[in-house]
Amino acid sequence: MLVLTRKPNESIQIGEDIEIKVIAVEGDQVKLGINAPGHVDIHRHEVYLSIQEENNEAAGYDNLSILEALSQQMKK
C-alpha cells in the first residue's frame, strides 16, 4: 500500500483520469473530493463489500459452492 501525506487543497493523481483532493480535515475525519470519469464506480469500502455480497447471493454462488462440493463427493 502506498501511503501519502497531503494537506487540505492538495491532491493525488491516479492515471490520467482520476484526481483525489483533500477538501478538509475536521478532527478525525478527512473530506475527499474525487474527480473521475462517469464510467468509474466509486463507493465507500463497506458499501462496495455489501454490493459484492448482494451480487454473489443473487448469482447463487452459495448454491454453486454446494453443487461443487457434491460434485467432488460423487467423483470419490
C-alpha positions in Angstrom: 0.0 0.0 0.0 1.3 3.4 -1.0 0.9 5.9 1.9 1.0 9.6 1.0 0.7 12.7 3.2 -1.4 15.5 1.8 -2.7 18.8 3.3 -6.1 20.5 2.6 -6.4 21.5 -1.1 -3.6 19.2 -2.1 -4.4 16.2 -4.3 -3.1 13.0 -5.8 -3.4 11.8 -9.4 -4.2 8.2 -10.4 -3.5 7.7 -14.0 -4.7 10.4 -16.4 -8.4 10.4 -15.4 -8.7 10.3 -11.6 -7.8 13.0 -9.1 -8.4 12.7 -5.3 -8.3 16.0 -3.5 -8.2 16.7 0.3 -11.1 19.1 0.8 -11.0 19.4 4.6 -9.6 17.8 7.8 -12.0 18.1 10.7 -11.0 16.3 13.9 -10.6 12.6 13.0 -12.4 12.9 9.6 -11.0 13.7 6.2 -13.2 15.0 3.4 -12.1 13.9 0.0 -13.2 15.1 -3.4 -12.9 12.7 -6.3 -12.8 13.6 -10.0 -13.2 10.6 -12.2 -14.9 9.6 -15.5 -18.5 8.7 -15.2 -17.9 5.0 -16.0 -15.7 4.6 -12.9 -17.7 3.3 -9.9 -16.7 5.0 -6.6 -18.0 3.6 -3.3 -17.1 3.6 0.3 -15.4 0.3 1.0 -18.2 -1.0 3.2 -20.8 -0.2 0.6 -18.6 -1.9 -2.1 -18.5 -5.1 0.1 -22.2 -5.0 0.6 -22.8 -4.7 -3.2 -20.5 -7.7 -3.8 -22.3 -9.8 -1.2 -25.7 -9.0 -2.7 -24.4 -9.8 -6.2 -23.0 -13.1 -5.0 -26.3 -14.0 -3.4 -28.3 -13.0 -6.4 -26.0 -15.1 -8.6 -26.5 -18.1 -6.4 -22.8 -18.6 -5.5 -23.8 -20.2 -2.3 -25.7 -22.8 -4.3 -22.8 -23.1 -6.7 -20.5 -24.0 -3.8 -22.9 -26.7 -2.6 -23.1 -28.2 -6.1 -19.3 -28.1 -6.4 -18.9 -29.9 -3.1 -21.5 -32.5 -4.1 -19.7 -33.0 -7.4 -16.4 -33.6 -5.7 -18.1 -36.2 -3.4 -19.6 -38.0 -6.3 -16.2 -38.3 -8.0 -14.8 -40.1 -5.0 
